[in-house]
Amino acid sequence: MTTKLNRRSLLTGSVALAASGASVSSAAVQSGSSAGPAHCPGATNSKELKATAVFVPGYFPSSAYVAGHKTVDHPEMTTAMKASDKNRCLLSRIGMDGSVRQAVLPVAAHDVEIAPDGSIGLLCGFVRSSHIAFDPETLEVVERGRSVKKGWNGGGHAAFFADSKTVLISERAPRQSLRYNVQSHYGRVSIREPKSMKILESYSTHGIDPHDIRLVDDDRYLIIANYGSVIDKATGGFTAPRRVIEASITVIETASGKLVDKQVTNSKDTELRHLAAARRDAVFAIQARQGDSKADARQNADREVAYEADITASKDAAYLSAATLTWSGSHQSLRPMGDEQAGALMRHGLSIHYDGLHDQVIASYPSTHRVMVFDPVSNELLEIIDTSTMGLRYPCGVTFLPDGKHYAVTGYWENLFVFERGTHRLVRDLCLYPLFFGHSHITAA
């Protein structure tokens, strides 16, 4: 029997959401020793952070080994995997006390989110993938959740309501070349009960290939970053540069699914991928532009000391400079953040967060080993951190730590560095040095 649920009831939590018998089907191993968790060098003695963990979804579990075997072949690391599973992710739980717990889970995960009350975690599937609900302490699979429609893809990001009883997930329409209208490419947001992964309802994102999503204004509005690109009809894949039809920010009323605002960039080769928001009318959005090897050579023509290829880019496309944008809502245009010099370093913008305690915006740019801090009112660049000089290369994930004093930044392949909020001072005593094996986003709980 299908029950029609009122979105406003979902938002306020006044509807009792019935779980569908969540099952535990995996067991994580405590990497390094069957007697207890392994430890990273530099384990913190901070009492405030002892119980904190940072969660990282690793892209390349086949590159990781444990006890002399590849993680994907280790029986205790892969208890959640079925013979039919094609997708794999190495989920790492890095305790700020230095402990490490890891498991290989059946999902091509991009982002990881933990419910505000800590009761459940979610690995957000990305392309041809289901989503996975997991136990944040043991990393055991609680439930698998399929895409919102047959043939659809995960959008890679999720957002929990404050009550932890409901989660929203971005979902993408099947990849196609440009059809007879733009609307046929629009994605959806699925509304789910997180422990059962049951889809309660869904509505349109009013944008092509939705990705990052953020709830604002006491969960009243959902703000969505829509890539806006389509595949090439001849090759059946994406081109470099991408063919962008309608990169956009959309604002949805969570209670009704109504589109209340939309801003289109009008770019033909630059996707809009990630965003942060202070409120509905204060949005900060990261763009990503890709090009071929010739374009990459042009932008690096002044680099006379040997350097390596960007390990975060695909072999067929390089990341080019693309300004991070700010948007003030209706009747306002998108504006670039920072100055021209900073803009040249904005390659492969990835994680972006708004710090409400200090009224600042923090963003990572792994291709240039930079973390930048902006004033959200003036759009001026406040701080630019070259993390490579500190020993942190390709900074990708950014997350605020629960103590309210620090934030963590993780390198694409390894290392977790901790900075002081407001001052952005590196706190070396709190840094950890685990391996992640490729990732984009992290979260702390």
Buried (B, 14 or more C-beta within 10 A) or exposed (E): EEEEBEBEEBBEBEBEBEEEEBEEBBBBBBBBEEEEBBBBEBBBEBEBBEEBBBBBBBBBBBBBEBEEEBBBEBEBBBBBBEEEBEBBBBBBBBBBBBBBBBBBBBBBBBBBBBBEEBBBBBBBBBEBBBBBBBBBEBBBBBBBBBBBBEEBBBBBBBBBBBBBBBBBBBBBBEBEEBEEEBEEBBBBBBBBBBBBBBBBBBBBBBBBBBBBBBBBEEBBBBBBBBBBBBBEEEEEEBBBBBBBBBBBBBBBBBBEBEBBBBBBBEBEBBBBBBBBBBBBBBBBBBBBBBBBEEBBEEBEEEEEEEEEEBEBBEEEBBBBBBBBBBBBBEEEEBEBBBEEEBBEBBBBBBBBBBBEEBEBBBBBBBBBBBBBBBBBEEBEBBEBBEBBEBBBBBBBBBBBBBBEBBBBBBBBBBBBBBBEBEEBEBBEEBBBBBBBBBBBBBBBB
